[in-house]
Amino acid sequence: MVDLPPVKAFIPLTILLMSSVFCLHAQMQAPALTAHHGVLDYTYSLPSDWEVIDSQPLIPAVKAEQAKKAPTAEERKGVECVQVSLTARHGSPASVVVAVELPYACFGQTMSDKDLPGFADGASDGLRKSFTISDVRYGTYQLGTHNFWIERASGVVIDHPEAKYTIEIACTLLKEGAVCWMTMAADAQALESFESGPVALEGAAPTALVPANAFEKKPVH
């Protein structure tokens, strides 16, 4: 079982990537996404008017920046192994969705459900570099046999108080690795698209990524 700090390493990495995508010009577009197949055994769908961004050219620089800040070899390994399997944006101001995966085969260790909070527990620290964070909420829920950990917060871009977002992170464990879906939603419609996006985990029937009762059950700390 891994300690939580190494698992936190890729969350600030994803925040940096989301910020980078947010700054991309609108002409940087790729074919629209209907159903995305992750490197791990799952699919996740977004409406067809969401633009899929080729974020791969951004990743080496983002990883290098995050690796410099990693205090331990384990955290550096986490940065090295994390894969960004989806980056999509929609609207103006832009909302962003990112899916990140941590394959156990690369990381060299597996995780258990008690490690789920470590996925996103470090997100607030990373977000506070770009956002003023408030109204943080946590929850746990199940989709079939898979346990999820979720966090939602309000974020206002520092130095741009007019730019307000809902930031949400949902994470679960699969047999071959861990995965998180994250959004920086500029409006209620974008948040709804993120939450209602059908996800099919390891051959199970598709269901909405975030159910209506996602925040009814609180995590046990």
C-alpha positions in Angstrom: 0.0 0.0 0.0 1.3 3.4 -0.9 1.6 6.3 1.5 -0.7 9.2 0.6 1.9 11.9 -0.1 3.3 10.2 -3.3 -0.2 9.8 -4.7 -0.8 13.5 -4.3 2.0 14.4 -6.7 0.1 14.3 -9.9 -2.8 16.5 -8.8 -0.9 19.7 -8.8 0.5 18.5 -12.2 -3.1 18.3 -13.5 -3.9 21.7 -12.2 -1.0 23.1 -14.1 -2.1 21.4 -17.2 -5.7 22.6 -16.8 -4.3 26.2 -16.5 -2.2 25.7 -19.6 -5.2 24.5 -21.6 -7.3 27.3 -20.3 -4.8 29.7 -21.9 -4.8 28.0 -25.3 -6.2 29.9 -28.3 -9.6 28.7 -29.6 -8.1 27.7 -33.0 -6.2 24.8 -31.3 -9.0 22.2 -31.9 -9.1 18.5 -32.4 -12.0 16.2 -33.5 -14.9 16.3 -31.0 -15.2 13.6 -28.5 -18.1 11.2 -28.1 -16.6 8.3 -26.1 -13.1 8.3 -24.8 -11.2 5.0 -24.1 -8.7 5.4 -21.3 -5.4 3.6 -21.2 -6.9 1.7 -18.2 -10.1 -0.3 -18.7 -12.8 2.4 -18.9 -14.6 4.8 -21.2 -15.9 8.3 -20.5 -18.1 10.4 -22.8 -18.7 14.1 -23.2 -21.1 15.9 -25.5 -19.9 16.2 -29.1 -19.5 20.0 -28.9 -16.6 19.7 -26.4 -13.3 20.1 -28.2 -10.7 17.6 -27.5 -7.2 19.2 -27.1 -4.0 17.5 -27.9 -2.3 18.3 -24.6 0.7 15.9 -25.2 3.0 18.7 -26.3 2.4 20.5 -23.0 3.0 17.5 -20.7 6.8 17.3 -20.8 7.3 20.9 -19.6 4.5 20.6 -17.0 6.0 17.3 -15.7 9.5 18.8 -15.5 8.2 21.8 -13.5 6.4 19.5 -11.1 9.3 17.1 -10.7 11.5 19.9 -9.6 9.1 20.5 -6.7 8.7 16.9 -5.7 10.5 16.4 -2.3 10.8 12.6 -2.5 11.7 9.9 -5.0 8.3 8.4 -4.7 6.6 11.7 -5.6 8.9 12.1 -8.6 8.0 8.6 -9.7 4.3 9.5 -9.4 4.9 12.5 -11.7 6.8 10.4 -14.1 4.1 7.7 -14.3 0.9 9.8 -14.5 -0.7 9.8 -17.9 -3.2 12.5 -19.2 -5.7 10.5 -21.2 -8.2 13.2 -22.0 -8.1 17.0 -22.2 -11.2 18.8 -23.5 -12.6 22.3 -23.4 -15.9 24.0 -24.1 -17.4 27.5 -24.4 -16.1 31.0 -23.7 -14.9 31.5 -21.0 -13.5 28.1 -21.4 -14.5 25.2 -19.2 -12.0 22.3 -19.1 -12.2 18.6 -18.4 -9.0 16.5 -17.8 -8.7 12.7 -17.1 -5.5 11.5 -15.5 -4.4 7.9 -14.8 -1.7 6.3 -12.6 -0.9 2.8 -13.9 0.3 0.5 -11.1 2.7 -1.2 -13.6 4.7 2.0 -13.9 4.3 3.2 -10.3 5.4 -0.1 -8.9 2.7 -0.2 -6.2 -1.0 -0.7 -5.9 -3.5 1.2 -3.8 -6.6 0.5 -1.7 -9.8 2.4 -1.2 -8.3 4.1 1.9 -5.8 5.7 -0.4 -8.4 7.5 -2.5 -8.3 10.8 -0.5 -4.7 11.0 -1.4 -5.6 11.4 -5.0 -7.1 14.9 -4.6 -6.2 15.9 -1.1 -3.3 18.0 -2.4 -5.4 19.7 -5.0 -6.3 22.7 -2.9 -2.7 23.6 -2.4 -2.1 23.5 -6.1 -5.2 25.5 -6.9 -4.4 28.3 -4.5 -1.5 29.3 -6.7 -4.1 30.3 -9.4 -7.4 30.5 -7.5 -9.0 31.9 -4.4 -10.7 28.7 -3.1 -13.9 28.6 -1.0 -16.9 26.4 -0.2 -14.9 23.1 -0.3 -17.1 20.0 -0.1 -16.2 16.3 0.0 -18.1 13.1 -0.6 -17.9 9.4 -1.3 -20.1 7.3 -3.5 -20.2 4.0 -5.4 -20.7 3.2 -9.1 -21.3 -0.6 -9.1 -18.4 -2.2 -7.2 -16.2 0.9 -7.6 -15.8 3.4 -4.7 -15.3 7.1 -5.6 -13.9 10.0 -3.7 -15.1 13.5 -4.8 -14.2 17.1 -4.0 -16.0 20.3 -5.2 -14.9 23.9 -4.6 -15.6 27.4 -5.8 -12.6 29.1 -7.4 -12.0 32.7 -8.4 -9.0 33.4 -10.6 -6.5 35.5 -8.7 -6.3 39.1 -10.1 -9.4 38.3 -12.2 -12.4 38.3 -9.8 -14.8 38.2 -12.7 -13.5 34.7 -13.6 -15.4 32.3 -11.4 -15.4 28.5 -11.7 -16.6 25.3 -10.0 -13.7 22.9 -9.6 -14.6 19.3 -9.2 -12.5 16.1 -8.9 -13.8 12.5 -8.9 -11.4 9.6 -8.4 -11.6 5.8 -8.3 -9.4 2.7 -8.4 -9.4 0.1 -11.2 -7.6 -3.2 -11.3 -4.6 -1.9 -13.2 -4.4 1.6 -11.8 -6.1 4.7 -10.5 -8.0 7.4 -12.4 -9.3 10.9 -11.7 -11.6 13.1 -13.7 -11.3 16.8 -13.1 -13.2 19.9 -14.3 -12.9 23.6 -14.2 -16.5 24.5 -15.0 -17.3 28.1 -15.9 -21.1 27.5 -15.8 -23.8 25.1 -14.6 -24.1 23.6 -18.0 -20.4 22.6 -18.2 -20.6 21.1 -14.7 -23.7 19.1 -15.7 -21.9 17.8 -18.8 -18.9 16.7 -16.7 -21.1 15.0 -14.0 -23.6 13.4 -16.3 -20.9 12.1 -18.7 -21.4 8.3 -19.0 -18.5 6.3 -17.6 -18.1 2.5 -18.1 -15.6 0.9 -15.7 -14.0 -2.4 -16.5 -16.8 -3.7 -18.6 -19.7 -2.5 -16.4 -22.7 -0.7 -18.0 -22.3 3.1 -18.5 -23.6 5.4 -15.8 -23.2 9.0 -14.9 -19.8 9.8 -13.6 -21.2 11.8 -10.6 -24.7 10.8 -9.2 -27.0 13.2 -7.6 -26.2 11.8 -4.1 -22.5 12.1 -4.5 -22.1 14.4 -1.5 -24.5 12.8 0.9 -21.9 10.4 2.4 -18.9 12.2 3.8 -15.4 10.7 3.8 -14.1 9.2 7.1 -10.9 10.9 8.0 
